[in-house]
Amino acid sequence: MTDSTIPTARLGDDGPEVGVQGLGCMGMSFAYGPTDTDASRATLERALELGVTLYDTADAYGAGENERFLAPFFRAHREEVVVATKFALSIPPDEPTRRIIRNDAPYIREAVEASLRRLDLDVIDLYYMHRRDVNVPIEETVGVMADLVREGKVKHLGLSEVTGEELRAAQAVHPIAAVQSEWSLFSRDIEAGVVPAARELGVALVPYSPLGRGFLTGSFADADQDLTQDDFRRQQPRFTGDNAAANAALLAPVRAVAEAHGATLGQIALAWVQQRARVHGLPVIPIPGTRKPTRVEENTGATRIVLTEDELSLLEPIAEKVAGDRYADMTFTSAGRE
C-alpha cells in the first residue's frame, strides 16, 4: 500500500474541493459497539495524511458526543479539513429505535448554536438537514438554513435522504452543495429520482454506508450472532435471520472480483461506488466509516481500483436480490416518500 494521496472532487458547483473519499465518524463514539479512543484519533490523522479532507458527523451521534470527540482534531487541522455536521434527528438514549425529527426554525437555530459550541468552531463548512419533517415545507427549512449562511454560521448547505423533487424545491431557495443518502451495492433506490436530480442541478452525492454497514466487507454475517447487544445493526432487517443468510450469499461475485484484483471485498464495494461518478456523471464522495488506521488505508486504496465493464455487469444484479429493507421504518428515507 503506497501513501499516494487520493484525487479530489468538488461538493456542488460552488462548494469546497475535498478528497474524493471522505470519512464517516459516527462509529467512533456511537452505534457500532465498543470504541477505542486512541485508535479513532490515529484513524483521523491517518485519513488526513492520505488526502481525506471531508469529515462527517451529526448532533445525533451520541447526543453530541461525536462532535465533542472530533473538536480537538478539527481545531488542530482547521485549514485542512471540511467539517460536515447535521441537525434534525434526535434519538432518545432510552429508546434507541425511536426517531424524533424537527425541521422548524427555532429548533434549527438552537441546533446550529449547540453544534458550534461542541465543535468549538466559528463556522460549519457543510450543514445538513439530517432527515425530512414532512410537516414543515422544505422551502421553509432551507430558508432558515440559508439565513445561517448569510449570518456566517454555515458556509454550505446539504440535505440527507431527500427525494429528487424535494431537492429541486430546496435548490430553488438556496444552492445545495451535497445530498447524503445510502448508496452501495446493496442499496440503489436513489438512482431512480435523487441521482438524476442531483446531476441536473450540479449537486454532489455523498453516499453513506457505502460498505453496507460493514456487511459488504464480510466482517459479519449475522448481526444477532456476530455483533454486541448495543450495536445499531441488530435493528436493521437485512442483517439478521433469514435475510442475513440470503444476503451473505450475494457476496460471491464481489469475492470473485476481489480475487481478480488482489483486493478486499470492501475495496471492490467502494470502487463500485466511486465509479458511480463516471456512470452517472456527477461528483460522488462516499464516506465509509472506520475506527482503524489500517482500514482507512484499505478504503482509500479503493480509489485506485478501476472495475471493468464485465466486472460491473457481474455486480449489477446484486441490489435487486437483497432481502430486507435498510431500515425497519423506511418513512424516514427518500425511498419511503418517492
Secondary structure by P-SEA (a helix, b strand, c coil): cccbbbbbbbccccccccccbbbbccccccccccccaaaaaaaaaaaaaacccccccccccccaaaaaaaaaaaaaccccbbbbbbcccccccccccbbbbbccaaaaaaaaaaaaaaaccccccbbbcccccccccaaaaaaaaaaaaaaccccbbbbccccaaaaaaaaaaccccccccccccccccccccaaaaaaaabbbbbbccccccccccccccccccccccccccccccccccaaaaaaaaaaaaaaaaaaaacccaaaaaaaaaaaccccccbbbbbbbbbccaaaaaaaaaaccccccaaaaaaaccccccccccccccccccccccc
